[in-house]
Amino acid sequence: LIRLEYDGGDWDLNHGPGGDMNMLFEYGLLTQQKVAEKTESRRVSQLASFPPDKSPPVVFLTGQKSLSLANNDVKVLREYLIDKHGMLFASSGSAQFHNQFIAAMNRVLPDVRPVPIPLDDTIHRVPFAVPFLPYVVPHGGKDARGWAMDGRWLVYYHPGDISDAWADGHAGVSPDIYNSCYQLGANVINYGHVEYAKWLMAKGKK
């Protein structure tokens, strides 16, 4: 579970032990898939160093303060999402961050517009059926949004502090909410890995 570092704010909100580590641990329990021993972080620019067939299938980004992406970061992130078949899983920790994230995605994917992701979409059904979108505080509304291309979600955006629900203490939300947030996190991560694996297999057949 790789967290993206960026300038201008608190990229490390709920990062590592007591935060993302909980999601990583729960992902292993929920899916029985092998997981890393710890979470990691990379600057956006470092995504350029990964070759197309060995890139992380999913990267995570969140925060409460400012989000600043240099022009080169925008280019690298666009190439990661499109050319390297990667996926960005993002969550808003404040109304300010929500607005800046939407603006940033307009730069990264200027030809793609975000749309609400319905609850009956595969990403909300596999491996766990999520009957409602769980959130801590709906900074960016009460619906997940996605940026899609060629039938694939490039970006999954959660509008309400999902990483707070993963963290120790779970921001005071009920077990029903934070367990649903773990399941939703597992769905999004699993989706990114499945789509990346399908892409690698298709490349190998050509």
Secondary structure as the mmCIF struct_conf table of DSSP 4:
data_model
#
loop_
_struct_conf.conf_type_id
_struct_conf.id
_struct_conf.beg_label_comp_id
_struct_conf.beg_label_asym_id
_struct_conf.beg_label_seq_id
_struct_conf.end_label_comp_id
_struct_conf.end_label_asym_id
_struct_conf.end_label_seq_id
STRN STRN1 ILE A 2 GLU A 5
STRN STRN2 ASP A 7 ASP A 7
BEND BEND1 GLY A 8 GLY A 9
TURN_TY1_P TURN_TY1_P1 TRP A 11 ASN A 14
BEND BEND2 GLY A 16 GLY A 16
TURN_TY1_P TURN_TY1_P2 PRO A 17 GLY A 19
HELX_RH_AL_P HELX_RH_AL_P1 ASP A 20 THR A 31
BEND BEND3 GLU A 37 LYS A 38
STRN STRN3 GLU A 40 ARG A 43
HELX_RH_3T_P HELX_RH_3T_P1 VAL A 44 SER A 49
BEND BEND4 PHE A 50 PHE A 50
HELX_RH_3T_P HELX_RH_3T_P2 PRO A 52 LYS A 54
BEND BEND5 SER A 55 SER A 55
BEND BEND6 PRO A 57 PRO A 57
STRN STRN4 VAL A 58 GLY A 63
BEND BEND7 GLN A 64 LYS A 65
STRN STRN5 SER A 68 SER A 68
HELX_RH_AL_P HELX_RH_AL_P2 ASN A 71 ILE A 82
TURN_TY1_P TURN_TY1_P3 ASP A 83 ASP A 83
BEND BEND8 LYS A 84 LYS A 84
STRN STRN6 MET A 87 SER A 92
BEND BEND9 GLY A 93 SER A 94
HELX_RH_AL_P HELX_RH_AL_P3 ALA A 95 VAL A 108
BEND BEND10 LEU A 109 LEU A 109
TURN_TY1_P TURN_TY1_P4 PRO A 110 ASP A 111
STRN STRN7 VAL A 115 PRO A 116
TURN_TY1_P TURN_TY1_P5 LEU A 119 ASP A 120
BEND BEND11 ASP A 121 ASP A 121
HELX_RH_3T_P HELX_RH_3T_P3 THR A 122 HIS A 124
TURN_TY1_P TURN_TY1_P6 ARG A 125 ARG A 125
BEND BEND12 VAL A 126 PHE A 128
BEND BEND13 PRO A 131 PHE A 132
BEND BEND14 VAL A 136 VAL A 137
TURN_TY1_P TURN_TY1_P7 HIS A 139 GLY A 140
BEND BEND15 LYS A 142 ASP A 143
STRN STRN8 ARG A 145 MET A 149
TURN_TY1_P TURN_TY1_P8 ASP A 150 GLY A 151
STRN STRN9 ARG A 152 HIS A 158
BEND BEND16 PRO A 159 GLY A 160
HELX_RH_AL_P HELX_RH_AL_P4 ILE A 162 TRP A 166
BEND BEND17 ALA A 167 ALA A 167
TURN_TY1_P TURN_TY1_P9 ASP A 168 GLY A 169
HELX_RH_3T_P HELX_RH_3T_P4 HIS A 170 GLY A 172
HELX_RH_AL_P HELX_RH_AL_P5 PRO A 175 LYS A 205
#
